[in-house]
Amino acid sequence: QDAQPPAEVQGSFADAIKAREDEVRLKNEAEAYSNDILPKARGA
């Protein structure tokens, strides 16, 4: 069964989902940057 939020809050619901997706994406980008830059900073 597919649950849908009430029409009155669908915009906010979508914003919350987008924020969660952005959080995951930004964490992944930060980790990738860290994995790239730290070895360079250590001279590896």
mmCIF file as Biopython writes it, N, C-alpha, C and O atoms, coordinates in Angstrom:
data_model
#
loop_
_atom_site.group_PDB
_atom_site.id
_atom_site.type_symbol
_atom_site.label_atom_id
_atom_site.label_alt_id
_atom_site.label_comp_id
_atom_site.label_asym_id
_atom_site.label_entity_id
_atom_site.label_seq_id
_atom_site.pdbx_PDB_ins_code
_atom_site.Cartn_x
_atom_site.Cartn_y
_atom_site.Cartn_z
_atom_site.occupancy
_atom_site.B_iso_or_equiv
_atom_site.auth_seq_id
_atom_site.auth_asym_id
_atom_site.pdbx_PDB_model_num
ATOM 1   N N  . GLN A ? 1  ? 0.842  -1.176 0.000  1.0 0.0 1  A 1 
ATOM 2   C CA . GLN A ? 1  ? 0.000  0.000  0.000  1.0 0.0 1  A 1 
ATOM 3   C C  . GLN A ? 1  ? 0.890  1.243  0.000  1.0 0.0 1  A 1 
ATOM 4   O O  . GLN A ? 1  ? 1.833  1.340  0.785  1.0 0.0 1  A 1 
ATOM 5   N N  . ASP A ? 2  ? 0.584  2.184  -0.882 1.0 0.0 2  A 1 
ATOM 6   C CA . ASP A ? 2  ? 1.378  3.401  -1.029 1.0 0.0 2  A 1 
ATOM 7   C C  . ASP A ? 2  ? 0.741  4.522  -0.222 1.0 0.0 2  A 1 
ATOM 8   O O  . ASP A ? 2  ? -0.395 4.914  -0.488 1.0 0.0 2  A 1 
ATOM 9   N N  . ALA A ? 3  ? 1.465  5.033  0.756  1.0 0.0 3  A 1 
ATOM 10  C CA . ALA A ? 3  ? 0.938  6.109  1.602  1.0 0.0 3  A 1 
ATOM 11  C C  . ALA A ? 3  ? 1.289  7.461  0.998  1.0 0.0 3  A 1 
ATOM 12  O O  . ALA A ? 3  ? 2.427  7.683  0.585  1.0 0.0 3  A 1 
ATOM 13  N N  . GLN A ? 4  ? 0.337  8.345  0.948  1.0 0.0 4  A 1 
ATOM 14  C CA . GLN A ? 4  ? 0.534  9.696  0.434  1.0 0.0 4  A 1 
ATOM 15  C C  . GLN A ? 4  ? 0.204  10.694 1.530  1.0 0.0 4  A 1 
ATOM 16  O O  . GLN A ? 4  ? -0.784 10.520 2.243  1.0 0.0 4  A 1 
ATOM 17  N N  . PRO A ? 5  ? 1.017  11.739 1.679  1.0 0.0 5  A 1 
ATOM 18  C CA . PRO A ? 5  ? 0.685  12.764 2.671  1.0 0.0 5  A 1 
ATOM 19  C C  . PRO A ? 5  ? -0.522 13.567 2.195  1.0 0.0 5  A 1 
ATOM 20  O O  . PRO A ? 5  ? -0.801 13.609 0.997  1.0 0.0 5  A 1 
ATOM 21  N N  . PRO A ? 6  ? -1.232 14.197 3.110  1.0 0.0 6  A 1 
ATOM 22  C CA . PRO A ? 6  ? -2.357 15.041 2.707  1.0 0.0 6  A 1 
ATOM 23  C C  . PRO A ? 6  ? -1.890 16.133 1.743  1.0 0.0 6  A 1 
ATOM 24  O O  . PRO A ? 6  ? -0.746 16.581 1.813  1.0 0.0 6  A 1 
ATOM 25  N N  . ALA A ? 7  ? -2.761 16.548 0.865  1.0 0.0 7  A 1 
ATOM 26  C CA . ALA A ? 7  ? -2.425 17.550 -0.150 1.0 0.0 7  A 1 
ATOM 27  C C  . ALA A ? 7  ? -1.859 18.822 0.474  1.0 0.0 7  A 1 
ATOM 28  O O  . ALA A ? 7  ? -0.990 19.468 -0.113 1.0 0.0 7  A 1 
ATOM 29  N N  . GLU A ? 8  ? -2.342 19.182 1.649  1.0 0.0 8  A 1 
ATOM 30  C CA . GLU A ? 8  ? -1.922 20.431 2.291  1.0 0.0 8  A 1 
ATOM 31  C C  . GLU A ? 8  ? -0.436 20.428 2.656  1.0 0.0 8  A 1 
ATOM 32  O O  . GLU A ? 8  ? 0.177  21.490 2.762  1.0 0.0 8  A 1 
ATOM 33  N N  . VAL A ? 9  ? 0.138  19.252 2.847  1.0 0.0 9  A 1 
ATOM 34  C CA . VAL A ? 9  ? 1.532  19.183 3.289  1.0 0.0 9  A 1 
ATOM 35  C C  . VAL A ? 9  ? 2.456  18.517 2.270  1.0 0.0 9  A 1 
ATOM 36  O O  . VAL A ? 9  ? 3.624  18.268 2.571  1.0 0.0 9  A 1 
ATOM 37  N N  . GLN A ? 10 ? 1.958  18.229 1.084  1.0 0.0 10 A 1 
ATOM 38  C CA . GLN A ? 10 ? 2.781  17.533 0.095  1.0 0.0 10 A 1 
ATOM 39  C C  . GLN A ? 10 ? 4.037  18.317 -0.269 1.0 0.0 10 A 1 
ATOM 40  O O  . GLN A ? 10 ? 5.099  17.725 -0.461 1.0 0.0 10 A 1 
ATOM 41  N N  . GLY A ? 11 ? 3.930  19.639 -0.365 1.0 0.0 11 A 1 
ATOM 42  C CA . GLY A ? 11 ? 5.098  20.454 -0.680 1.0 0.0 11 A 1 
ATOM 43  C C  . GLY A ? 11 ? 6.169  20.334 0.385  1.0 0.0 11 A 1 
ATOM 44  O O  . GLY A ? 11 ? 7.346  20.151 0.076  1.0 0.0 11 A 1 
ATOM 45  N N  . SER A ? 12 ? 5.761  20.438 1.634  1.0 0.0 12 A 1 
ATOM 46  C CA . SER A ? 12 ? 6.713  20.319 2.740  1.0 0.0 12 A 1 
ATOM 47  C C  . SER A ? 12 ? 7.281  18.906 2.824  1.0 0.0 12 A 1 
ATOM 48  O O  . SER A ? 12 ? 8.458  18.722 3.137  1.0 0.0 12 A 1 
ATOM 49  N N  . PHE A ? 13 ? 6.459  17.929 2.551  1.0 0.0 13 A 1 
ATOM 50  C CA . PHE A ? 13 ? 6.898  16.538 2.561  1.0 0.0 13 A 1 
ATOM 51  C C  . PHE A ? 13 ? 7.972  16.327 1.498  1.0 0.0 13 A 1 
ATOM 52  O O  . PHE A ? 13 ? 8.996  15.695 1.760  1.0 0.0 13 A 1 
ATOM 53  N N  . ALA A ? 14 ? 7.736  16.860 0.298  1.0 0.0 14 A 1 
ATOM 54  C CA . ALA A ? 14 ? 8.715  16.750 -0.786 1.0 0.0 14 A 1 
ATOM 55  C C  . ALA A ? 14 ? 10.006 17.478 -0.421 1.0 0.0 14 A 1 
ATOM 56  O O  . ALA A ? 14 ? 11.097 16.996 -0.722 1.0 0.0 14 A 1 
ATOM 57  N N  . ASP A ? 15 ? 9.886  18.639 0.227  1.0 0.0 15 A 1 
ATOM 58  C CA . ASP A ? 15 ? 11.073 19.387 0.658  1.0 0.0 15 A 1 
ATOM 59  C C  . ASP A ? 15 ? 11.894 18.579 1.656  1.0 0.0 15 A 1 
ATOM 60  O O  . ASP A ? 15 ? 13.123 18.577 1.595  1.0 0.0 15 A 1 
ATOM 61  N N  . ALA A ? 16 ? 11.224 17.900 2.566  1.0 0.0 16 A 1 
ATOM 62  C CA . ALA A ? 16 ? 11.926 17.092 3.563  1.0 0.0 16 A 1 
ATOM 63  C C  . ALA A ? 16 ? 12.666 15.933 2.898  1.0 0.0 16 A 1 
ATOM 64  O O  . ALA A ? 16 ? 13.798 15.625 3.271  1.0 0.0 16 A 1 
ATOM 65  N N  . ILE A ? 17 ? 12.044 15.303 1.932  1.0 0.0 17 A 1 
ATOM 66  C CA . ILE A ? 17 ? 12.687 14.208 1.207  1.0 0.0 17 A 1 
ATOM 67  C C  . ILE A ? 17 ? 13.899 14.734 0.441  1.0 0.0 17 A 1 
ATOM 68  O O  . ILE A ? 17 ? 14.960 14.110 0.447  1.0 0.0 17 A 1 
ATOM 69  N N  . LYS A ? 18 ? 13.738 15.884 -0.218 1.0 0.0 18 A 1 
ATOM 70  C CA . LYS A ? 18 ? 14.849 16.486 -0.974 1.0 0.0 18 A 1 
ATOM 71  C C  . LYS A ? 18 ? 15.997 16.843 -0.038 1.0 0.0 18 A 1 
ATOM 72  O O  . LYS A ? 18 ? 17.161 16.640 -0.383 1.0 0.0 18 A 1 
ATOM 73  N N  . ALA A ? 19 ? 15.685 17.368 1.131  1.0 0.0 19 A 1 
ATOM 74  C CA . ALA A ? 19 ? 16.728 17.723 2.097  1.0 0.0 19 A 1 
ATOM 75  C C  . ALA A ? 19 ? 17.501 16.486 2.533  1.0 0.0 19 A 1 
ATOM 76  O O  . ALA A ? 19 ? 18.724 16.538 2.665  1.0 0.0 19 A 1 
ATOM 77  N N  . ARG A ? 20 ? 16.814 15.389 2.757  1.0 0.0 20 A 1 
ATOM 78  C CA . ARG A ? 20 ? 17.479 14.137 3.146  1.0 0.0 20 A 1 
ATOM 79  C C  . ARG A ? 20 ? 18.391 13.658 2.017  1.0 0.0 20 A 1 
ATOM 80  O O  . ARG A ? 20 ? 19.516 13.225 2.266  1.0 0.0 20 A 1 
ATOM 81  N N  . GLU A ? 21 ? 17.903 13.735 0.772  1.0 0.0 21 A 1 
ATOM 82  C CA . GLU A ? 21 ? 18.716 13.327 -0.368 1.0 0.0 21 A 1 
ATOM 83  C C  . GLU A ? 21 ? 19.938 14.230 -0.514 1.0 0.0 21 A 1 
ATOM 84  O O  . GLU A ? 21 ? 21.034 13.752 -0.806 1.0 0.0 21 A 1 
ATOM 85  N N  . ASP A ? 22 ? 19.752 15.532 -0.311 1.0 0.0 22 A 1 
ATOM 86  C CA . ASP A ? 22 ? 20.869 16.479 -0.378 1.0 0.0 22 A 1 
ATOM 87  C C  . ASP A ? 22 ? 21.904 16.166 0.698  1.0 0.0 22 A 1 
ATOM 88  O O  . ASP A ? 22 ? 23.106 16.236 0.443  1.0 0.0 22 A 1 
ATOM 89  N N  . GLU A ? 23 ? 21.445 15.823 1.891  1.0 0.0 23 A 1 
ATOM 90  C CA . GLU A ? 23 ? 22.353 15.493 2.988  1.0 0.0 23 A 1 
ATOM 91  C C  . GLU A ? 23 ? 23.242 14.312 2.608  1.0 0.0 23 A 1 
ATOM 92  O O  . GLU A ? 23 ? 24.457 14.354 2.801  1.0 0.0 23 A 1 
ATOM 93  N N  . VAL A ? 24 ? 22.639 13.276 2.077  1.0 0.0 24 A 1 
ATOM 94  C CA . VAL A ? 24 ? 23.392 12.081 1.692  1.0 0.0 24 A 1 
ATOM 95  C C  . VAL A ? 24 ? 24.381 12.424 0.581  1.0 0.0 24 A 1 
ATOM 96  O O  . VAL A ? 24 ? 25.540 12.012 0.626  1.0 0.0 24 A 1 
ATOM 97  N N  . ARG A ? 25 ? 23.923 13.175 -0.409 1.0 0.0 25 A 1 
ATOM 98  C CA . ARG A ? 25 ? 24.785 13.538 -1.536 1.0 0.0 25 A 1 
ATOM 99  C C  . ARG A ? 25 ? 25.970 14.379 -1.066 1.0 0.0 25 A 1 
ATOM 100 O O  . ARG A ? 25 ? 27.109 14.130 -1.461 1.0 0.0 25 A 1 
ATOM 101 N N  . LEU A ? 26 ? 25.703 15.366 -0.230 1.0 0.0 26 A 1 
ATOM 102 C CA . LEU A ? 26 ? 26.778 16.241 0.239  1.0 0.0 26 A 1 
ATOM 103 C C  . LEU A ? 26 ? 27.778 15.496 1.120  1.0 0.0 26 A 1 
ATOM 104 O O  . LEU A ? 26 ? 28.978 15.764 1.058  1.0 0.0 26 A 1 
ATOM 105 N N  . LYS A ? 27 ? 27.297 14.570 1.930  1.0 0.0 27 A 1 
ATOM 106 C CA . LYS A ? 27 ? 28.217 13.759 2.732  1.0 0.0 27 A 1 
ATOM 107 C C  . LYS A ? 27 ? 29.112 12.918 1.829  1.0 0.0 27 A 1 
ATOM 108 O O  . LYS A ? 27 ? 30.309 12.785 2.082  1.0 0.0 27 A 1 
ATOM 109 N N  . ASN A ? 28 ? 28.531 12.352 0.778  1.0 0.0 28 A 1 
ATOM 110 C CA . ASN A ? 28 ? 29.324 11.554 -0.160 1.0 0.0 28 A 1 
ATOM 111 C C  . ASN A ? 28 ? 30.353 12.412 -0.877 1.0 0.0 28 A 1 
ATOM 112 O O  . ASN A ? 28 ? 31.493 11.985 -1.063 1.0 0.0 28 A 1 
ATOM 113 N N  . GLU A ? 29 ? 29.964 13.626 -1.283 1.0 0.0 29 A 1 
ATOM 114 C CA . GLU A ? 29 ? 30.898 14.527 -1.949 1.0 0.0 29 A 1 
ATOM 115 C C  . GLU A ? 29 ? 32.025 14.934 -1.001 1.0 0.0 29 A 1 
ATOM 116 O O  . GLU A ? 29 ? 33.184 15.008 -1.411 1.0 0.0 29 A 1 
ATOM 117 N N  . ALA A ? 30 ? 31.696 15.197 0.250  1.0 0.0 30 A 1 
ATOM 118 C CA . ALA A ? 30 ? 32.712 15.584 1.224  1.0 0.0 30 A 1 
ATOM 119 C C  . ALA A ? 30 ? 33.691 14.440 1.468  1.0 0.0 30 A 1 
ATOM 120 O O  . ALA A ? 30 ? 34.896 14.665 1.577  1.0 0.0 30 A 1 
ATOM 121 N N  . GLU A ? 31 ? 33.185 13.232 1.551  1.0 0.0 31 A 1 
ATOM 122 C CA . GLU A ? 31 ? 34.061 12.087 1.764  1.0 0.0 31 A 1 
ATOM 123 C C  . GLU A ? 31 ? 34.969 11.868 0.559  1.0 0.0 31 A 1 
ATOM 124 O O  . GLU A ? 31 ? 36.148 11.552 0.718  1.0 0.0 31 A 1 
ATOM 125 N N  . ALA A ? 32 ? 34.425 12.034 -0.646 1.0 0.0 32 A 1 
ATOM 126 C CA . ALA A ? 32 ? 35.241 11.888 -1.850 1.0 0.0 32 A 1 
ATOM 127 C C  . ALA A ? 32 ? 36.336 12.953 -1.885 1.0 0.0 32 A 1 
ATOM 128 O O  . ALA A ? 32 ? 37.477 12.658 -2.239 1.0 0.0 32 A 1 
ATOM 129 N N  . TYR A ? 33 ? 35.997 14.174 -1.523 1.0 0.0 33 A 1 
ATOM 130 C CA . TYR A ? 33 ? 36.982 15.255 -1.473 1.0 0.0 33 A 1 
ATOM 131 C C  . TYR A ? 33 ? 38.068 14.933 -0.446 1.0 0.0 33 A 1 
ATOM 132 O O  . TYR A ? 33 ? 39.257 15.105 -0.713 1.0 0.0 33 A 1 
ATOM 133 N N  . SER A ? 34 ? 37.652 14.472 0.710  1.0 0.0 34 A 1 
ATOM 134 C CA . SER A ? 34 ? 38.598 14.113 1.765  1.0 0.0 34 A 1 
ATOM 135 C C  . SER A ? 34 ? 39.532 13.000 1.298  1.0 0.0 34 A 1 
ATOM 136 O O  . SER A ? 34 ? 40.738 13.049 1.541  1.0 0.0 34 A 1 
ATOM 137 N N  . ASN A ? 35 ? 38.976 12.009 0.636  1.0 0.0 35 A 1 
ATOM 138 C CA . ASN A ? 35 ? 39.786 10.892 0.142  1.0 0.0 35 A 1 
ATOM 139 C C  . ASN A ? 35 ? 40.778 11.341 -0.922 1.0 0.0 35 A 1 
ATOM 140 O O  . ASN A ? 35 ? 41.817 10.707 -1.105 1.0 0.0 35 A 1 
ATOM 141 N N  . ASP A ? 36 ? 40.471 12.422 -1.622 1.0 0.0 36 A 1 
ATOM 142 C CA . ASP A ? 36 ? 41.360 12.956 -2.648 1.0 0.0 36 A 1 
ATOM 143 C C  . ASP A ? 36 ? 42.427 13.870 -2.047 1.0 0.0 36 A 1 
ATOM 144 O O  . ASP A ? 36 ? 43.605 13.762 -2.390 1.0 0.0 36 A 1 
ATOM 145 N N  . ILE A ? 37 ? 42.019 14.761 -1.160 1.0 0.0 37 A 1 
ATOM 146 C CA . ILE A ? 37 ? 42.910 15.831 -0.698 1.0 0.0 37 A 1 
ATOM 147 C C  . ILE A ? 37 ? 43.835 15.403 0.441  1.0 0.0 37 A 1 
ATOM 148 O O  . ILE A ? 37 ? 44.974 15.865 0.503  1.0 0.0 37 A 1 
ATOM 149 N N  . LEU A ? 38 ? 43.378 14.543 1.333  1.0 0.0 38 A 1 
ATOM 150 C CA . LEU A ? 38 ? 44.215 14.168 2.476  1.0 0.0 38 A 1 
ATOM 151 C C  . LEU A ? 38 ? 45.515 13.463 2.069  1.0 0.0 38 A 1 
ATOM 152 O O  . LEU A ? 38 ? 46.572 13.802 2.601  1.0 0.0 38 A 1 
ATOM 153 N N  . PRO A ? 39 ? 45.475 12.511 1.161  1.0 0.0 39 A 1 
ATOM 154 C CA . PRO A ? 39 ? 46.751 11.908 0.742  1.0 0.0 39 A 1 
ATOM 155 C C  . PRO A ? 39 ? 47.700 12.938 0.123  1.0 0.0 39 A 1 
ATOM 156 O O  . PRO A ? 39 ? 48.912 12.865 0.322  1.0 0.0 39 A 1 
ATOM 157 N N  . LYS A ? 40 ? 47.151 13.893 -0.623 1.0 0.0 40 A 1 
ATOM 158 C CA . LYS A ? 40 ? 47.984 14.944 -1.212 1.0 0.0 40 A 1 
ATOM 159 C C  . LYS A ? 40 ? 48.600 15.803 -0.116 1.0 0.0 40 A 1 
ATOM 160 O O  . LYS A ? 40 ? 49.774 16.164 -0.191 1.0 0.0 40 A 1 
ATOM 161 N N  . ALA A ? 41 ? 47.815 16.126 0.895  1.0 0.0 41 A 1 
ATOM 162 C CA . ALA A ? 41 ? 48.309 16.958 1.989  1.0 0.0 41 A 1 
ATOM 163 C C  . ALA A ? 41 ? 49.377 16.231 2.798  1.0 0.0 41 A 1 
ATOM 164 O O  . ALA A ? 41 ? 50.279 16.858 3.354  1.0 0.0 41 A 1 
ATOM 165 N N  . ARG A ? 42 ? 49.272 14.924 2.859  1.0 0.0 42 A 1 
ATOM 166 C CA . ARG A ? 42 ? 50.256 14.127 3.597  1.0 0.0 42 A 1 
ATOM 167 C C  . ARG A ? 42 ? 51.493 13.832 2.752  1.0 0.0 42 A 1 
ATOM 168 O O  . ARG A ? 42 ? 52.465 13.252 3.236  1.0 0.0 42 A 1 
ATOM 169 N N  . GLY A ? 43 ? 51.442 14.237 1.493  1.0 0.0 43 A 1 
ATOM 170 C CA . GLY A ? 43 ? 52.581 14.026 0.611  1.0 0.0 43 A 1 
ATOM 171 C C  . GLY A ? 43 ? 52.636 12.653 -0.015 1.0 0.0 43 A 1 
ATOM 172 O O  . GLY A ? 43 ? 53.687 12.227 -0.494 1.0 0.0 43 A 1 
ATOM 173 N N  . ALA A ? 44 ? 51.524 11.962 -0.016 1.0 0.0 44 A 1 
ATOM 174 C CA . ALA A ? 44 ? 51.494 10.609 -0.579 1.0 0.0 44 A 1 
ATOM 175 C C  . ALA A ? 44 ? 51.287 10.647 -2.077 1.0 0.0 44 A 1 
ATOM 176 O O  . ALA A ? 44 ? 51.236 9.599  -2.720 1.0 0.0 44 A 1 
#
